[in-house]
Amino acid sequence: MSGQGYTVTVDTLYKEAGTWNDEGYKLSTIKADVMPLRMGGVPAGIFEPLASSIDALVQSMADRASEGSDEMYRIAGALRMTANGYETHETATAQSFNTLHG
């Protein structure tokens, strides 16, 4: 699709969707990586007062990584939906043109 001095190809949209999907996956792995860092009631000796703060920090990191991952997957889906829309419109336009001039 082109106009206004730029060109957008469907392949580019699909490629970008794949990139966003890959990055979303990377963020989702962060949650699994940080959860073992929780103190979770383990006796922490002199660091016991810090245990709840550490657990809260780890949970916050996991939550933000999960939210970021979800958003990246949504962006990937939106890019794919846009690419599909372009393809559908192009097909319909080509069929209409062929019907008129075929």
N, CA, C and O of each residue as an XYZ file, in Angstrom:
408
protein
N       0.858     -1.170      0.000
C       0.000      0.000      0.000
C       0.897      1.223      0.000
O       1.924      1.237      0.679
N       0.529      2.241     -0.745
C       1.367      3.432     -0.806
C       0.512      4.684     -0.821
O      -0.692      4.639     -1.071
N       1.160      5.788     -0.548
C       0.488      7.073     -0.554
C       1.279      8.053      0.275
O       2.051      7.655      1.148
N       1.098      9.313      0.015
C       1.766     10.352      0.793
C       3.288     10.189      0.838
O       3.915     10.612      1.809
N       3.887      9.594     -0.177
C       5.335      9.481     -0.236
C       5.941      8.358      0.581
O       7.151      8.357      0.810
N       5.140      7.403      1.028
C       5.676      6.252      1.759
C       5.018      4.977      1.260
O       3.951      4.994      0.645
N       5.687      3.880      1.545
C       5.156      2.591      1.133
C       5.154      1.649      2.328
O       6.149      1.538      3.044
N       4.056      0.986      2.531
C       3.942     -0.022      3.585
C       3.668     -1.348      2.900
O       2.695     -1.479      2.157
N       4.509     -2.316      3.143
C       4.254     -3.628      2.569
C       3.685     -4.545      3.643
O       4.009     -4.432      4.825
N       2.851     -5.430      3.205
C       2.259     -6.398      4.123
C       3.350     -7.255      4.755
O       3.279     -7.586      5.938
N       4.352     -7.612      3.966
C       5.450     -8.418      4.508
C       6.146     -7.707      5.657
O       6.537     -8.338      6.639
N       6.299     -6.397      5.533
C       6.921     -5.624      6.606
C       6.072     -5.672      7.867
O       6.601     -5.813      8.969
N       4.775     -5.557      7.711
C       3.893     -5.635      8.876
C       3.988     -6.999      9.546
O       4.034     -7.089     10.773
N       4.017     -8.054      8.748
C       4.153     -9.395      9.332
C       5.512     -9.562     10.019
O       5.603    -10.171     11.085
N       6.552     -9.025      9.410
C       7.892     -9.111     10.004
C       7.930     -8.358     11.335
O       8.457     -8.864     12.326
N       7.370     -7.155     11.351
C       7.329     -6.370     12.584
C       6.499     -7.078     13.653
O       6.855     -7.055     14.832
N       5.413     -7.698     13.253
C       4.589     -8.455     14.202
C       5.417     -9.578     14.826
O       5.321     -9.838     16.025
N       6.223    -10.233     14.009
C       7.089    -11.289     14.527
C       8.101    -10.754     15.525
O       8.396    -11.405     16.528
N       8.631     -9.572     15.252
C       9.591     -8.951     16.176
C       8.921     -8.633     17.511
O       9.470     -8.932     18.572
N       7.740     -8.029     17.457
C       7.018     -7.726     18.695
C       6.677     -9.007     19.451
O       6.744     -9.041     20.680
N       6.317    -10.044     18.728
C       6.010    -11.328     19.355
C       7.246    -11.904     20.048
O       7.164    -12.390     21.177
N       8.385    -11.846     19.365
C       9.635    -12.347     19.952
C       9.992    -11.589     21.223
O      10.387    -12.190     22.222
N       9.853    -10.268     21.181
C      10.173     -9.455     22.359
C       9.186     -9.736     23.498
O       9.563     -9.739     24.669
N       7.937     -9.968     23.145
C       6.953    -10.336     24.162
C       7.329    -11.638     24.848
O       7.182    -11.781     26.062
N       7.816    -12.582     24.058
C       8.248    -13.851     24.638
C       9.426    -13.637     25.588
O       9.472    -14.222     26.670
N      10.369    -12.802     25.180
C      11.528    -12.527     26.042
C      11.083    -11.925     27.371
O      11.596    -12.294     28.428
N      10.135    -11.004     27.315
C       9.630    -10.422     28.559
C       8.923    -11.471     29.410
O       9.028    -11.451     30.636
N       8.210    -12.377     28.771
C       7.499    -13.401     29.545
C       8.456    -14.326     30.272
O       8.115    -14.866     31.325
N       9.651    -14.517     29.727
C      10.620    -15.371     30.412
C      11.220    -14.690     31.640
O      11.706    -15.361     32.550
N      11.186    -13.357     31.663
C      11.707    -12.635     32.829
C      10.926    -13.008     34.069
O      11.508    -13.180     35.140
N       9.622    -13.135     33.943
C       8.791    -13.499     35.095
C       9.264    -14.819     35.687
O       9.428    -14.938     36.901
N       9.479    -15.790     34.845
C       9.941    -17.100     35.330
C      11.339    -17.001     35.937
O      11.667    -17.727     36.875
N      12.155    -16.103     35.399
C      13.524    -15.961     35.896
C      13.599    -15.260     37.247
O      14.464    -15.591     38.058
N      12.713    -14.297     37.510
C      12.804    -13.542     38.760
C      12.065    -14.199     39.920
O      12.414    -13.963     41.077
N      11.065    -15.006     39.642
C      10.278    -15.597     40.738
C      11.116    -16.419     41.721
O      10.817    -16.386     42.915
N      12.140    -17.150     41.292
C      12.952    -17.879     42.259
C      13.731    -16.965     43.223
O      14.273    -17.441     44.221
N      13.787    -15.682     42.934
C      14.501    -14.743     43.802
C      13.700    -14.353     45.035
O      14.225    -13.710     45.944
N      12.432    -14.741     45.069
C      11.599    -14.421     46.238
C      12.139    -15.132     47.467
O      12.633    -16.258     47.401
N      12.030    -14.447     48.571
C      12.468    -15.036     49.839
C      11.430    -16.040     50.329
O      11.781    -17.093     50.862
N      10.152    -15.710     50.148
C       9.054    -16.625     50.436
C       9.076    -17.259     51.812
O       8.819    -18.457     51.935
N       9.373    -16.501     52.842
C       9.347    -17.020     54.200
C      10.595    -17.784     54.609
O      10.651    -18.326     55.713
N      11.590    -17.835     53.745
C      12.845    -18.499     54.092
C      13.510    -17.697     55.206
O      13.593    -16.472     55.110
N      13.981    -18.354     56.249
C      14.673    -17.613     57.306
C      15.836    -16.812     56.709
O      16.717    -17.366     56.051
N      15.819    -15.509     56.952
C      16.806    -14.637     56.338
C      17.785    -14.046     57.349
O      18.581    -13.166     57.021
N      17.713    -14.545     58.584
C      18.651    -14.056     59.588
C      18.530    -12.559     59.786
O      17.433    -12.029     59.963
N      19.666    -11.884     59.754
C      19.653    -10.439     59.982
C      18.963     -9.675     58.854
O      18.642     -8.496     59.002
N      18.737    -10.348     57.728
C      18.077     -9.700     56.595
C      16.563     -9.902     56.592
O      15.887     -9.533     55.632
N      16.027    -10.494     57.676
C      14.592    -10.772     57.765
C      13.734     -9.532     57.498
O      12.722     -9.640     56.806
N      14.103     -8.357     58.022
C      13.277     -7.164     57.733
C      13.244     -6.814     56.237
O      12.302     -6.166     55.780
N      14.237     -7.226     55.489
C      14.272     -6.933     54.053
C      13.496     -7.947     53.224
O      13.156     -7.673     52.073
N      13.214     -9.103     53.788
C      12.600    -10.193     53.032
C      11.289     -9.769     52.368
O      11.077    -10.055     51.190
N      10.412     -9.092     53.106
C       9.130     -8.704     52.512
C       9.336     -7.659     51.412
O       8.611     -7.656     50.417
N      10.314     -6.779     51.587
C      10.602     -5.786     50.545
C      11.157     -6.461     49.291
O      10.821     -6.082     48.170
N      11.999     -7.453     49.493
C      12.557     -8.190     48.350
C      11.448     -8.923     47.625
O      11.386     -8.904     46.396
N      10.572     -9.571     48.379
C       9.449    -10.283     47.763
C       8.549     -9.327     46.981
O       8.090     -9.658     45.888
N       8.299     -8.146     47.538
C       7.463     -7.166     46.846
C       8.144     -6.685     45.561
O       7.484     -6.507     44.538
N       9.444     -6.478     45.612
C      10.182     -6.045     44.429
C      10.154     -7.121     43.343
O       9.918     -6.825     42.172
N      10.395     -8.363     43.739
C      10.381     -9.467     42.778
C       8.993     -9.606     42.154
O       8.872     -9.803     40.945
N       7.949     -9.503     42.975
C       6.582     -9.606     42.455
C       6.287     -8.463     41.497
O       5.650     -8.665     40.463
N       6.746     -7.271     41.835
C       6.537     -6.123     40.957
C       7.248     -6.321     39.618
O       6.682     -6.019     38.568
N       8.466     -6.819     39.648
C       9.202     -7.086     38.408
C       8.467     -8.125     37.566
O       8.335     -7.972     36.352
N       7.996     -9.171     38.214
C       7.272    -10.222     37.496
C       5.975     -9.676     36.886
O       5.634     -9.987     35.745
N       5.262     -8.860     37.661
C       4.002     -8.287     37.173
C       4.240     -7.366     35.978
O       3.517     -7.441     34.985
N       5.245     -6.501     36.066
C       5.534     -5.571     34.960
C       5.985     -6.330     33.720
O       5.603     -5.973     32.606
N       6.791     -7.368     33.897
C       7.230     -8.164     32.745
C       6.031     -8.843     32.087
O       5.946     -8.909     30.861
N       5.116     -9.343     32.894
C       3.919     -9.992     32.375
C       3.034     -8.992     31.629
O       2.529     -9.295     30.548
N       2.846     -7.810     32.198
C       2.045     -6.776     31.533
C       2.697     -6.351     30.216
O       2.018     -6.202     29.200
N       4.006     -6.161     30.240
C       4.720     -5.772     29.024
C       4.611     -6.832     27.948
O       4.414     -6.524     26.773
N       4.739     -8.073     28.354
C       4.620     -9.183     27.417
C       3.230     -9.214     26.787
O       3.095     -9.377     25.574
N       2.208     -9.057     27.607
C       0.830     -9.050     27.094
C       0.629     -7.929     26.079
O       0.004     -8.133     25.039
N       1.156     -6.751     26.380
C       1.006     -5.616     25.462
C       1.758     -5.856     24.155
O       1.260     -5.512     23.082
N       2.939     -6.437     24.235
C       3.694     -6.714     23.014
C       2.964     -7.726     22.143
O       2.947     -7.601     20.918
N       2.360     -8.730     22.775
C       1.561     -9.692     22.009
C       0.358     -9.000     21.361
O      -0.013     -9.328     20.234
N      -0.256     -8.036     22.077
C      -1.390     -7.297     21.504
C      -0.948     -6.458     20.304
O      -1.655     -6.391     19.299
N       0.208     -5.823     20.406
C       0.726     -5.025     19.290
C       0.990     -5.931     18.089
O       0.652     -5.584     16.958
N       1.593     -7.088     18.338
C       1.844     -8.047     17.249
C       0.530     -8.444     16.590
O       0.444     -8.517     15.364
N      -0.480     -8.699     17.390
C      -1.788     -9.060     16.849
C      -2.399     -7.935     16.028
O      -3.002     -8.181     14.984
N      -2.245     -6.698     16.498
C      -2.782     -5.549     15.762
C      -2.064     -5.386     14.418
O      -2.697     -5.079     13.408
N      -0.756     -5.590     14.407
C      -0.013     -5.499     13.148
C      -0.465     -6.581     12.169
O      -0.623     -6.315     10.978
N      -0.670     -7.790     12.664
C      -1.147     -8.873     11.793
C      -2.555     -8.578     11.269
O      -2.860     -8.821     10.101
N      -3.401     -8.053     12.148
C      -4.763     -7.729     11.736
C      -4.735     -6.628     10.657
O      -5.511     -6.678      9.702
N      -3.856     -5.652     10.808
C      -3.719     -4.596      9.807
C      -3.247     -5.174      8.477
O      -3.780     -4.835      7.420
N      -2.250     -6.044      8.538
C      -1.742     -6.683      7.314
C      -2.846     -7.490      6.646
O      -3.011     -7.434      5.427
N      -3.598     -8.235      7.438
C      -4.717     -9.014      6.878
C      -5.744     -8.092      6.239
O      -6.288     -8.407      5.180
N      -6.014     -6.954      6.876
C      -6.957     -5.986      6.318
C      -6.483     -5.444      4.979
O      -7.270     -5.314      4.041
N      -5.190     -5.125      4.892
C      -4.634     -4.662      3.618
C      -4.782     -5.731      2.537
O      -5.162     -5.435      1.405
N      -4.479     -6.973      2.901
C      -4.588     -8.058      1.924
C      -6.034     -8.248      1.473
O      -6.297     -8.429      0.284
N      -6.953     -8.208      2.402
C      -8.378     -8.364      2.078
C      -8.844     -7.239      1.173
O      -9.539     -7.477      0.185
N      -8.463     -6.011      1.510
C      -8.849     -4.855      0.695
C      -8.243     -4.952     -0.706
O      -8.915     -4.672     -1.699
N      -6.991     -5.346     -0.779
C      -6.319     -5.473     -2.078
C      -7.000     -6.537     -2.938
O      -7.197     -6.341     -4.137
N      -7.356     -7.655     -2.324
C      -8.038     -8.723     -3.051
C      -9.400     -8.250     -3.560
O      -9.766     -8.492     -4.711
N     -10.141     -7.573     -2.685
C     -11.462     -7.082     -3.083
C     -11.347     -6.051     -4.208
O     -12.145     -6.053     -5.146
N     -10.359     -5.180     -4.105
C     -10.163     -4.166     -5.150
C      -9.789     -4.816     -6.472
O     -10.294     -4.419     -7.522
N      -8.909     -5.810     -6.431
C      -8.504     -6.507     -7.653
C      -9.692     -7.232     -8.277
O      -9.860     -7.203     -9.496
N     -10.513     -7.877     -7.463
C     -11.689     -8.574     -7.986
C     -12.674     -7.586     -8.606
O     -13.243     -7.845     -9.667
N     -12.866     -6.470     -7.945
C     -13.767     -5.444     -8.470
C     -13.261     -4.906     -9.796
O     -14.033     -4.737    -10.740
N     -11.974     -4.641     -9.866
C     -11.364     -4.141    -11.095
C     -11.516     -5.168    -12.217
O     -11.884     -4.823    -13.339
N     -11.228     -6.435    -11.903
C     -11.347     -7.497    -12.920
C     -12.772     -7.660    -13.404
O     -13.005     -7.939    -14.580
N     -13.740     -7.487    -12.491
C     -15.140     -7.592    -12.875
C     -15.526     -6.465    -13.821
O     -16.257     -6.684    -14.786
N     -15.040     -5.267    -13.549
C     -15.365     -4.119    -14.396
C     -14.649     -4.150    -15.734
O     -15.214     -3.758    -16.755
N     -13.385     -4.625    -15.732
C     -12.569     -4.541    -16.935
C     -12.169     -5.915    -17.492
O     -11.375     -6.002    -18.429
N     -12.704     -6.946    -16.929
C     -12.300     -8.280    -17.336
C     -13.010     -8.776    -18.491
O     -12.759     -9.897    -18.936
